[in-house]
Amino acid sequence: MDTTDSSRAADDRSATGSHAPPSGLLDLLGVAAVVLNAEGQVVLWSPKAEELFGHSAAEALGQYAARLIVHEEHRDELVRLFTRVMETGRNWAGVFPVRHKDGSTRLVEFRNMRLLDDLGGSYALGLAADRAAVERVELDAALAIRLVSQSPVGLAILDSDLRYRAVNPALERITGQSAAERLGRTAGEILTYLDTGPEARLRRVLETGESVVDRDIVCRPPGDPDHDHAWSVSYYRLEDSGGRVLGLAYSVIDVTERYRAATEAAEARHRLAMIARASASVGTTLDLETTARELADVVVPDLADVASVDVLDRALDGRTVAHEGRLCFRTLAVSAAHDGEAVRAAHPPGGLVTYDSDRLVSRCVRTRRPVLLSRTTRRDLDLITRDESAAALLAAAGVHSYLVVPLPARGEVLGALALARTRNAAPFDEDDVFLASELAARAAVCIDNARGYQAQRHAALTLQRSLLPQLPTRLPGLEVACRYQPAGAMSEIGGDWYDAIPLRGDKTALVVGDVMGSGLNAAATMGQLRSAARAFAELDLAPDEALYHLDHLIEGSDQAITTCLYCVCDPHRGECRMCLAGHLPPVLLRAGRPARLLDLPAGVPLGVGGVPFEAATVDFRPGDQLVLYTDGLVETRDEAIDARLDTLLDALAATRGHDPELTCERILETLRPPGGEDDVALLIARARPLLPPDPGSTAQPPGGDGPAGRLVDNRHHERPGERRRGPAGQA
């Protein structure tokens, strides 16, 4: 497109002095000028008159106009009108039929007026234009005016200085600004509510002629400053028919409804995505704190800037909510998009906090209904927090909207999910209430499951610990240290146990076992097997016989399969006789030698039945160290068992010379992963020289028949008939 920029317009103005260039409107009308003397003769004839009437100036000058351009039947009327203008000096305007040179008749619109020269002479000036051309221009102008005034599209016209010259009603309605507020002012003065002022962009369009079409703008106009509006805006330069730059126009189409519909659809998809994400990420474990933290992390920052999950302390103990008075909560998780005063105002996770009955969280829990404060006041902050100092922190953080929803599960309310917005300028609304309630309801079931599991786990752990023995303070020829570590909070308690049982003849039975399964059943089974093992030890049975009877005890019953390591240490003989029932082999450390796994017959787990057990004897001298353990110490999902066993041997070598207690600590620190998925039972026994008998003691020396018992040689322990019943008796 051939364009003329503002520099050309400036050149035109300088070339013609102070006068502006022609607009071209008269050219569109084709206005002809004719001057008649007092007798009605043509004395001036313009080129446009030649085009309009068909006669050249040579043909027209000096002729009587009535005879030249009017049919005979209209001459008297023309003379009458001419005479009136000349005598009265009053202008006449109207449409008159004229005769073209070619003989045709045309309607011409006239503007006639009287002229006086400096000598007092009178003349008549006639300005004429083809009626069809005038009607065409009038129609175009009327259409343009109607189009602008009645258009639903907002329109504004600015001059070359970007000052408003015209504004249609639609733009007034869309923006909430009247035409009077705009006219004469610049775009920069008016469009201050836009994030980035458009003045530079408008100036670029004015200078280059490159239009901007359908640019999307989201803003809050003066007519509705509390809500977002969406507009589609186009900017384009205005030029006349000669290419002169007149200014700039822009159009505004209000697409707010479409924008809001799209926004609502996007928010709906976002909410569904949050619910799906919560379903996948909340409740991945049965740990109470982890579940609460997962819920808090899901809602921050998409739904809230700060979130707190508080559970009633009574609910953790299985008690119902009190109907009146203060409520005590345990804060399980706090999540925030930004560190600051809002985080410090929240109670630290793990601690107890008490809220008065008038606090919003107390009202939420007791009524079982959400509490929404779209716009918070300073008084509201006092009702949100536990005390005035916390309310001051929330005020400093800029908390302007608050929402708390209950955590309902299986007919009771466990606590509440509290949400606050600081940097997110939008207030909470009913859609947010629905989303938060849905997320809280789903998470509450997971929290309730974790609560129930935690109670069961606590009961199992209590039972487990109560069934583990208290080791004797002194054992003949042995220094023993034991450790039991339950599975991490995300796993159930298993059935691992250890025992050190004093026997007659200064001997000691060492037992480590692992009941397959978890929970109360595994702990109860462990207690039964440990009691049975102690009973068989008191009978002074050899290790293979003891395992045979333990296997027979649970064979065919509902008891879980169990692995076990049973050994008898004899300090007088300096040896250990041991037997495995599907258990990992023990580790032996000797002075000056590397730690090694003992190569023992593996055997089958207890409860399989029908398979004999085979015992083996190893030397066990003072200074030697024997390490018994369950699989939870060395088995992980990430590493091969052989690599883990090598790690155990290296760790034991690094602790050489340490006492068993310290060795236990170091081994667990090295091999036990945080939050391990299985129980660990660890027993370390170090042989030491037998102490001489106390002269004041009434105990008999080893082998005697006094209160200390009789030394029995387990290697030759074969009572008549019993050997045939044991595993070896099948030979």
Secondary structure as GFF3:
##gff-version 3
##sequence-region A 1 731
A	DSSP	alpha_helix	6	15	.	.	.	ID=ss1
A	DSSP	alpha_helix	25	29	.	.	.	ID=ss2
A	DSSP	beta_strand	32	37	.	.	.	ID=ss3
A	DSSP	beta_strand	42	45	.	.	.	ID=ss4
A	DSSP	alpha_helix	47	53	.	.	.	ID=ss5
A	DSSP	alpha_helix	57	60	.	.	.	ID=ss6
A	DSSP	alpha_helix	65	69	.	.	.	ID=ss7
A	DSSP	three_ten_helix	72	74	.	.	.	ID=ss8
A	DSSP	alpha_helix	75	88	.	.	.	ID=ss9
A	DSSP	beta_strand	92	99	.	.	.	ID=ss10
A	DSSP	beta_strand	105	116	.	.	.	ID=ss11
A	DSSP	beta_strand	122	130	.	.	.	ID=ss12
A	DSSP	alpha_helix	131	150	.	.	.	ID=ss13
A	DSSP	beta_strand	154	159	.	.	.	ID=ss14
A	DSSP	beta_strand	164	167	.	.	.	ID=ss15
A	DSSP	alpha_helix	169	175	.	.	.	ID=ss16
A	DSSP	alpha_helix	179	182	.	.	.	ID=ss17
A	DSSP	alpha_helix	187	190	.	.	.	ID=ss18
A	DSSP	alpha_helix	199	208	.	.	.	ID=ss19
A	DSSP	beta_strand	212	219	.	.	.	ID=ss20
A	DSSP	beta_strand	229	239	.	.	.	ID=ss21
A	DSSP	beta_strand	245	254	.	.	.	ID=ss22
A	DSSP	alpha_helix	256	281	.	.	.	ID=ss23
A	DSSP	alpha_helix	288	299	.	.	.	ID=ss24
A	DSSP	beta_strand	306	312	.	.	.	ID=ss25
A	DSSP	alpha_helix	313	316	.	.	.	ID=ss26
A	DSSP	beta_strand	327	336	.	.	.	ID=ss27
A	DSSP	alpha_helix	341	345	.	.	.	ID=ss28
A	DSSP	beta_strand	352	355	.	.	.	ID=ss29
A	DSSP	alpha_helix	360	367	.	.	.	ID=ss30
A	DSSP	beta_strand	371	373	.	.	.	ID=ss31
A	DSSP	alpha_helix	378	384	.	.	.	ID=ss32
A	DSSP	alpha_helix	388	397	.	.	.	ID=ss33
A	DSSP	beta_strand	401	409	.	.	.	ID=ss34
A	DSSP	beta_strand	412	421	.	.	.	ID=ss35
A	DSSP	alpha_helix	430	467	.	.	.	ID=ss36
A	DSSP	beta_strand	478	485	.	.	.	ID=ss37
A	DSSP	beta_strand	495	502	.	.	.	ID=ss38
A	DSSP	three_ten_helix	504	506	.	.	.	ID=ss39
A	DSSP	beta_strand	508	515	.	.	.	ID=ss40
A	DSSP	alpha_helix	520	538	.	.	.	ID=ss41
A	DSSP	alpha_helix	543	554	.	.	.	ID=ss42
A	DSSP	beta_strand	562	570	.	.	.	ID=ss43
A	DSSP	beta_strand	575	581	.	.	.	ID=ss44
A	DSSP	beta_strand	587	589	.	.	.	ID=ss45
A	DSSP	beta_strand	596	597	.	.	.	ID=ss46
A	DSSP	beta_strand	615	619	.	.	.	ID=ss47
A	DSSP	beta_strand	625	629	.	.	.	ID=ss48
A	DSSP	three_ten_helix	631	633	.	.	.	ID=ss49
A	DSSP	alpha_helix	641	654	.	.	.	ID=ss50
A	DSSP	alpha_helix	660	671	.	.	.	ID=ss51
A	DSSP	beta_strand	680	687	.	.	.	ID=ss52
A	DSSP	three_ten_helix	714	716	.	.	.	ID=ss53
A	DSSP	alpha_helix	722	725	.	.	.	ID=ss54
A	DSSP	three_ten_helix	727	730	.	.	.	ID=ss55
###
